[in-house]
């Protein structure tokens, strides 16, 4: 399977640079993988496609202002640091923009000394492990110094940083928004519950782009995920009763599939997974998926191609381009 098979032409003007004014007015493409039907709706119509007994599983991770701009103490060289994940208290795995100048024991200062980061481990692909040094509360300092880690294809400034956050975000720690959830409003969430649909939360992390032309040579970053006892029990009951399990987002999908594949049922756990889902994969956990439109050649495009067939997804994407859907993080939605 070649990476080039997952490429497609996308006019640059279709890359959404800012969120729509009201979250649920984004467009919704509904793709039926059984009969190949494609419908064009708006996200506020999602209730027409959900039924009592459905279980909606979403990622309630909160995005932290994870992008920091600092100065290397010895040379005054500028270094951009993106916090990826906390390995243990005050020890973070980070991606460095100017990584070649960040060597063992390099100290980077942020905000005139409010925060310092000392490099304690060097990894591949610009990744470094830092020990954080500061006085006070780390996340408060981060709020002061950090900026939202918007993807590089978003060139416009984000006026309201809450718009890169879902309305149900709770657990701090992610360097990327679970963008499939950005379309939900408090009002829609309430209507979903009123219709007899259960909403369950899981927590999780981030991913890396594919560089290898042979897809099977790609190694997925591991992501940390948490499934509580209560959530696992409810999911197992839903499965036993033949209720639909609907994942909100590809990271929720990976969590549920990895958990089911490993244990043969849903099991409460907090652990890492590096599951890589591409065409040929047999889904065991989910019945339906709500997601955004993804980048060419991305692992996310491979995942949805595995779920609905590559032919159907590429047909849908071709139609999305023709109908001028908005793509990527601040873009439109697909069910």
C-alpha positions, -999 to +999 in steps of 0.1 A: +000+000+000+016+033-011+013+066+006+006+082-028-026+063-030-040+085-003-032+118-020-059+141-035-060+176-050-073+202-025-076+239-035-060+260-009-090+282-004-109+252+010-086+250+040-107+267+068-087+295+084-112+302+112-142+285+128-177+293+116-195+319+138-219+293+154-204+259+159-233+238+148-239+257+115-209+240+099-219+216+071-224+179+076-218+153+049-236+121+058-220+090+041-238+057+043-212+030+040-238+003+033-255+018+002-229+045-007-255+073-004-241+108+003-262+135+018-255+172+024-268+187+056-257+210+085-243+198+118-275+209+137-292+181+116-271+154+134-301+145+156-319+131+125-292+104+123-290+095+159-315+072+176-325+063+211-301+037+225-271+050+206-239+056+226-218+086+216-181+084+227-161+116+227-127+128+237-130+153+266-093+163+265-086+201+269-060+217+246-033+235+265-015+266+251+013+242+243+034+264+219+062+283+236+088+307+222+121+308+242+157+318+242+186+293+245+206+306+276+241+301+263+237+317+228+204+337+229+193+316+199+155+315+194+138+281+200+101+272+195+089+244+217+057+224+214+046+205+245+035+170+233+030+150+265+038+150+302+059+119+309+058+125+347+054+156+369+075+185+353+090+163+327+077+169+292+083+154+257+084+183+233+089+190+196+116+217+190+114+239+160+152+246+159+161+212+174+197+210+162+207+237+186+191+219+215+216+195+230+219+176+263+217+201+293+207+230+270+185+254+291+158+274+274+142+304+291+106+316+285+090+348+296+120+365+312+127+335+334+091+327+345+098+292+331+130+274+322+133+240+304+164+219+307+170+192+280+175+158+297+170+135+267+174+137+229+151+117+206+146+115+168+127+139+146+133+170+166+118+156+198+135+164+231+126+156+268+127+186+291+127+191+329+105+222+336+117+246+363+094+273+377+077+288+408+040+285+412+014+265+392+026+251+358-007+255+339-012+290+351+023+299+339+015+282+306-017+303+302+005+334+305+033+324+282+019+298+258-001+301+226-027+277+212-009+250+191-028+257+158-018+235+129+007+251+104-019+253+076-039+278+097-023+312+089-049+335+105-048+346+142-074+329+164-093+357+181-110+335+207-089+307+219-119+288+233-129+281+197-100+256+195-116+239+224-147+217+225-176+229+248-171+197+269-133+199+273-122+189+308-089+171+312-059+193+305-030+180+285-035+178+248-014+195+222-041+191+195-079+197+196-102+168+191-116+187+162-146+164+154-161+177+186-158+214+178-192+213+161-211+203+192-229+230+213-244+228+248-278+229+232-271+200+208-256+179+237-288+184+257-310+174+228-289+143+223-294+133+259-331+141+258-334+117+228-322+089+250-286+088+237-258+082+262-227+104+260-195+089+273-161+105+277-126+091+271-093+110+273-064+109+248-033+124+230-017+132+195-002+117+163+026+122+137+026+126+099+035+098+076+068+101+059+074+066+044+061+059+009+053+023+020+024+029+045+033-003+064+067+012+073+051+040+093+054+038+130+025+054+149+033+076+179+019+061+210-011+079+225-020+078+261-057+070+268-080+066+297-112+045+299-130+045+333-147+015+349-181+032+344-175+039+307-162+003+300-193-012+317-217+009+297-199+002+265-199-036+271-237-034+279-243-014+247-224-040+227-243-069+243-276-052+235-267-045+199-268-007+204-247+015+180-214+028+194-206+061+176-171+076+180-167+113+178-133+117+162-105+095+149-087+095+183-118+082+201-120+056+174-084+045+179-089+043+217-120+021+214-105-001+187-072-006+205-090-014+238-113-039+222-085-055+202-063-060+232-088-073+257-116-087+235-141-064+253-140-029+267-118-027+298-111+001+322-075+011+318-050+040+314-023+031+290-006+038+257-016+026+223+002+028+189-026+012+169-024+020+132-056+016+113-055+015+075-076-003+048-078-041+055-084-034+092-115-051+107-134-028+130-146-044+162-156-016+185-175+011+166-205+013+143-204+049+132-179+078+131-182+116+132-151+133+119-137+163+100-122+163+065-085+152+067-052+160+051-040+142+020-016+113+029-026+114+066-031+084+089-066+098+096-076+096+060-063+060+060-084+053+091-117+065+076-108+048+043-106+015+063-140+023+079-160+032+048-138+018+019-112+039+001-134+041-030-164+056-011-142+080+009-124+093-022-158+097-039-171+117-009-139+138-008-142+146-045-178+157-039-167+177-009-142+196-030-168+201-057-194+214-032-167+236-016-168+221+019-143+236+044-114+213+052-093+203+083-094+215+119-119+245+116-136+228+087-169+210+081-180+176+094-187+141+081-207+113+096 
